[in-house]
């Protein structure tokens, strides 16, 4: 092999590995930037609003608690409606195997306002798991030790009407409206949205793209892990509980990868129609042996 050929070969090898190293470096840099970017985002939020504006302090909402955690991931939420009772989405009970634990005689551990507590009884709404359109995705959880939290939410007795603005809380997956969900970091966030005119048995919201129409300043969309969380409306006496997050409508353009992007529609279970059930459960099962 001549000296010129050797130099040419060495140059080609160096060039090949040099490009490979650069590509690996750029790929790692891109992943790092993606991690840092997504880490700062919360409930699916507007792409043009600082993620920090959606952050909520758990100490401000002590009556809201998550049902399960796996690392940074939080799965489902519940809200106290009484000193010993919390309300959540019924499908969450199955998702975290809570009812199975209780039926086996075990208490299910939760953390409420920074203190350990236990769920010792689960009551599903009698219409849960009925055919679509008839089911009621609500359940009540009885906790072992009463918690009288001063700044908990009153349960609204009046219905929400279309065009009213509601807010909702959750620890679910993060993302922005242009891309949908992509990461979870265990942070509690609060967003707002407007009840749509086509709300019927369940309340609906639509995540509007601010580039093509009107949008709330902190408009957002629930995501994976937010089910069971509270839907609130502000009044003269503060925020009151009007609904529970239960899911997203899977329309023609729905994909798991882009869940919660602009145009998505979420559904909330109303509470007002089921106040009688709620009160009867609390009165009937408030004792330790009932």
C-alpha positions in Angstrom: 0.0 0.0 0.0 1.5 3.3 -1.0 1.9 6.2 1.4 -0.8 8.2 -0.4 -3.3 5.4 -0.2 -2.5 5.0 3.5 -3.2 8.7 4.1 -6.4 8.5 2.1 -7.6 5.5 4.0 -6.7 7.1 7.4 -8.5 10.2 6.4 -11.6 8.3 5.4 -11.7 6.3 8.7 -11.2 9.5 10.7 -13.9 11.2 8.7 -16.3 8.3 9.2 -15.8 8.1 13.0 -15.7 11.8 13.4 -19.1 12.1 11.8 -20.4 9.2 13.9 -19.2 10.8 17.1 -20.7 14.2 16.1 -24.1 12.5 15.3 -24.0 10.7 18.7 -23.2 13.9 20.5 -26.0 15.8 18.8 -28.5 13.1 19.5 -27.5 13.1 23.2 -27.7 16.9 23.3 -31.2 16.7 21.7 -32.4 14.2 24.3 -31.0 16.3 27.1 -32.8 19.4 25.7 -36.0 17.4 25.3 -35.7 16.2 28.9 -35.1 19.7 30.3 -38.0 21.2 28.2 -40.6 18.6 29.0 -39.6 18.4 32.6 -40.9 22.0 33.1 -44.3 21.4 31.6 -47.5 20.2 33.3 -51.2 19.3 32.6 -51.3 19.8 28.8 -50.9 23.6 28.5 -50.8 26.3 25.9 -47.5 26.3 23.9 -47.2 30.1 24.3 -47.6 30.5 28.1 -44.7 30.0 30.6 -45.1 26.5 32.2 -44.4 28.0 35.6 -47.7 29.9 35.5 -49.6 26.5 35.7 -47.8 25.3 38.9 -50.0 24.9 41.9 -48.9 24.4 45.5 -50.2 21.3 47.2 -50.4 23.2 50.5 -53.0 25.5 48.9 -55.2 22.5 48.0 -54.8 20.2 51.0 -58.1 18.4 50.4 -56.9 17.0 47.0 -54.6 13.9 47.0 -53.3 11.4 44.5 -54.2 7.7 44.8 -50.9 6.1 43.7 -47.3 7.1 42.9 -44.6 5.2 40.9 -41.4 7.3 41.0 -42.4 10.7 39.7 -45.6 9.5 38.2 -48.9 10.2 40.0 -51.9 8.1 39.1 -55.5 9.5 39.7 -56.7 12.0 42.3 -59.5 12.3 44.9 -61.0 15.2 46.8 -62.3 15.3 50.3 -66.0 16.2 50.4 -66.4 15.4 54.1 -64.1 14.8 57.1 -64.0 11.1 56.3 -65.0 10.9 52.6 -63.4 11.7 49.3 -64.8 11.5 45.8 -63.0 10.3 42.7 -63.6 8.7 39.3 -64.8 5.1 39.7 -62.5 3.8 37.0 -59.5 5.0 39.1 -60.4 2.5 41.8 -59.9 -0.3 39.3 -56.8 1.3 37.8 -54.9 1.4 41.1 -56.3 -1.9 42.5 -57.7 0.0 45.4 -60.9 -1.9 45.8 -59.1 -5.2 45.6 -56.9 -4.2 48.6 -59.9 -3.1 50.7 -62.0 -6.2 49.8 -59.1 -8.4 51.0 -59.2 -6.7 54.4 -56.3 -4.4 53.8 -56.4 -0.6 54.2 -55.1 1.4 51.2 -52.5 4.0 52.2 -52.8 7.6 51.0 -51.3 10.9 52.0 -53.6 13.7 52.7 -52.3 17.2 53.5 -48.9 15.8 54.4 -50.2 13.1 56.7 -50.6 9.3 56.3 -54.1 8.0 56.1 -55.9 5.0 54.8 -58.9 4.2 52.6 -61.0 1.5 54.4 -64.2 1.5 52.3 -65.1 2.1 48.6 -68.6 2.8 47.4 -69.2 2.9 43.7 -72.2 4.8 42.2 -74.8 2.2 41.4 -74.8 3.2 37.7 -71.0 2.7 37.3 -70.1 0.3 34.4 -73.6 0.6 32.8 -73.7 0.9 29.0 -72.2 4.0 27.4 -74.4 7.0 28.0 -75.9 5.7 31.1 -72.9 5.0 33.3 -71.8 7.3 36.2 -68.1 7.3 36.7 -68.0 8.2 40.4 -66.9 6.5 43.6 -66.7 7.6 47.3 -63.7 6.6 49.5 -63.9 6.4 53.2 -60.7 7.3 55.1 -59.8 5.9 58.5 -58.9 9.1 60.3 -61.1 12.2 59.9 -59.5 15.2 58.3 -61.2 18.6 59.0 -59.5 20.8 56.5 -60.5 24.4 56.7 -59.9 25.4 53.1 -61.5 22.4 51.5 -64.1 22.8 48.7 -67.8 23.0 49.2 -69.8 20.8 46.9 -71.8 23.0 44.4 -75.5 22.4 44.5 -76.2 24.2 41.3 -75.4 23.0 37.8 -72.7 24.5 35.6 -73.9 26.1 32.4 -72.2 26.4 29.0 -69.6 29.1 28.6 -68.8 29.2 32.3 -65.1 28.9 33.1 -63.9 26.1 35.3 -60.5 25.2 36.7 -59.1 21.7 37.3 -56.1 20.2 39.2 -53.9 17.2 38.5 -50.6 15.5 38.7 -50.9 13.9 35.3 -48.6 13.8 32.2 -47.1 17.0 30.9 -47.1 18.5 27.4 -48.1 21.4 25.3 -51.0 21.8 22.9 -49.0 21.6 19.7 -47.7 18.1 20.5 -49.9 16.6 23.4 -48.6 14.6 26.4 -45.0 13.5 26.6 -43.6 13.5 30.2 -44.5 13.3 33.9 -42.7 15.0 36.7 -45.1 14.6 39.7 -45.9 18.3 40.0 -49.4 19.5 40.8 -50.8 21.9 38.2 -54.0 24.0 37.7 -55.5 25.0 34.4 -58.8 26.6 33.2 -61.1 26.1 30.4 -64.7 27.0 29.3 -67.6 24.6 29.3 -68.8 23.9 25.8 -72.3 24.4 24.5 -72.7 20.7 23.6 -72.3 19.6 27.2 -75.1 17.1 28.0 -75.0 14.4 30.7 -71.4 15.1 31.3 -69.6 18.4 31.1 -67.2 19.0 28.2 -64.3 21.3 27.5 -62.3 21.8 24.2 -58.7 22.7 24.1 -58.7 25.7 21.7 -55.6 26.7 19.7 -54.8 30.3 20.6 -53.3 30.8 17.1 -56.7 30.4 15.5 -59.2 31.7 18.0 -60.0 32.8 21.5 -58.4 31.0 24.4 -58.4 31.3 28.2 -55.1 32.8 29.6 -54.3 29.6 31.4 -56.3 27.2 29.2 -55.3 23.6 29.5 -56.4 20.0 29.1 -56.4 17.0 31.5 -54.0 14.2 30.6 -53.1 10.7 31.5 -53.1 10.4 35.3 -55.4 13.3 35.9 -58.6 11.2 36.2 -60.5 11.6 39.5 -59.2 15.2 40.0 -61.5 18.1 40.9 -63.3 20.4 38.6 -63.9 23.8 40.3 -65.9 27.0 39.7 -65.2 30.2 41.5 -68.0 32.0 43.3 -68.5 34.8 45.9 -67.5 32.3 48.7 -64.5 30.8 46.8 -64.1 27.7 44.7 -66.6 24.9 44.8 -66.6 21.4 43.5 -68.8 20.9 40.4 -67.3 17.9 38.7 -64.7 15.1 38.4 -62.2 14.5 35.6 -63.1 11.2 33.9 -61.4 11.2 30.5 -61.0 12.4 26.9 -63.3 11.8 24.0 -61.6 9.6 21.4 -62.6 11.3 18.2 -61.5 10.6 14.6 -58.1 12.3 15.2 -57.4 10.8 18.6 -54.0 9.1 19.2 -52.4 8.0 22.4 -49.2 9.7 21.4 -50.8 13.1 20.9 -53.4 12.9 23.8 -54.5 16.3 24.9 -53.3 18.3 21.9 -55.3 21.3 20.5 -58.8 20.4 19.5 -59.1 17.6 22.1 -62.3 17.4 24.1 -62.3 16.3 27.8 -65.3 15.1 29.8 -66.1 15.7 33.5 -68.7 13.9 35.5 -71.2 16.3 37.0 -71.7 16.1 40.8 -74.9 18.1 41.3 -77.2 15.3 39.9 -75.8 12.8 42.4 -75.9 14.8 45.6 -78.6 12.6 47.1 -76.5 9.5 46.5 -73.5 11.2 48.0 -75.3 12.3 51.2 -77.0 8.9 51.6 -73.6 7.1 51.4 -72.0 9.3 53.9 -74.9 9.0 56.4 -75.2 5.2 55.9 -71.6 4.2 56.0 -69.9 6.7 58.3 -69.5 4.3 61.2 -66.4 2.1 61.4 -68.3 -1.1 61.0 -70.7 0.0 58.3 
